[in-house]
C-alpha cells in the first residue's frame, strides 16, 4: 500500500481474523522470518538473532492494516 517512515503498510481485505493472521505469517515467513508469538495486535518473528515486530489494526470489520519495518525484505 505505502512506505512511510521506515515502515511498509499493507491492507488485507478479510473479515476472518484467523485467515488474516495466517496470511501475515505466510508473507513474513517467505522472507526467512520465523514466527514466535502473537500478542494482541503484534506478531513477533525472529531471524538470525534479530527480532521483527509486525503491528496490525482492524478497520471496519473487513480490513486489517499491517505495519511492517521496511527492512524485513532484506
VENLIN-V766218 format. One record per residue. RES is the residue in three letters. PHI is phi in radians with two decimals (none if undefined). D_LAST is the distance of its C-alpha to the last C-alpha in Angstrom with 1 decimal. Layout:
BEGIN
RES_PHI_D_LAST / RES_PHI_D_LAST
END
This chain:
BEGIN
UNK_none_18.5 / UNK_-2.72_17.4 / UNK_-2.16_15.0 / UNK_-2.51_17.0 / UNK_0.87_16.8 / UNK_1.37_13.0 / UNK_-2.27_13.2 / UNK_-1.78_13.1 / UNK_-1.93_16.3 / UNK_-2.20_17.3 / UNK_-2.15_20.9 / UNK_-1.98_22.2 / UNK_-1.63_25.8 / UNK_-2.67_27.1 / UNK_-1.31_30.2 / UNK_-1.38_29.6 / UNK_-1.07_27.4 / UNK_-1.17_26.8 / UNK_-1.21_25.6 / UNK_-1.07_23.2 / UNK_-1.03_21.9 / UNK_-1.10_21.4 / UNK_-1.12_19.5 / UNK_-1.11_17.0 / UNK_-1.03_16.7 / UNK_-1.11_16.2 / UNK_-1.08_13.6 / UNK_-1.32_11.3 / UNK_-1.01_12.6 / UNK_-1.07_11.5 / UNK_-1.67_7.8 / UNK_1.62_9.5 / UNK_-1.49_10.6 / UNK_-1.86_14.3 / UNK_-1.17_16.7 / UNK_-1.91_19.1 / UNK_-2.92_21.4 / UNK_-2.06_22.3 / UNK_-2.37_24.4 / UNK_1.06_26.1 / UNK_-1.81_23.6 / UNK_-2.05_20.5 / UNK_-1.92_18.3 / UNK_-1.99_17.0 / UNK_-2.20_14.2 / UNK_-2.46_13.3 / UNK_-2.71_11.0 / UNK_0.88_12.0 / UNK_1.41_14.3 / UNK_-1.74_12.0 / UNK_-1.91_13.2 / UNK_-2.34_12.0 / UNK_-2.03_14.9 / UNK_-1.91_15.3 / UNK_-1.79_18.6 / UNK_-2.25_20.9 / UNK_-2.42_24.2 / UNK_-1.58_26.9 / UNK_-2.20_28.8 / UNK_0.94_32.2 / UNK_1.36_31.9 / UNK_-1.94_30.1 / UNK_-2.19_26.7 / UNK_-2.08_23.8 / UNK_-1.59_21.5 / UNK_-2.11_18.1 / UNK_-1.99_16.1 / UNK_-2.21_12.5 / UNK_-0.96_10.5 / UNK_-1.02_8.6 / UNK_-1.42_5.5 / UNK_-1.17_5.6 / UNK_-1.38_3.8 / UNK_-1.36_0.0
END
